[in-house]
């Protein structure tokens, strides 16, 4: 995989007793953003880390990462692999 082909997983963390519901709802907004911005990738999701920590995520091409990051302000990011 070359640098231009890399995909970045942008992550939003939610904590507390309603973290899972919040992450699930946040994913809906991420899907809306992808549709409005007509982004090439449509990879989103949410996960429960434990009962007090959940996360929502979206995957973007590295070329779009800075624009999306500055607009949506994720808490963190990591390289994404669909293996």
Protein Blocks (a to p, Z undefined) as FASTA:
>chain_A
ZZklpccddddddedjklmmmmmmmmmmmmmmmmmnopabdcdddddfblmbccdddddd
fklmmmmmmmnopabdcdddfZZ
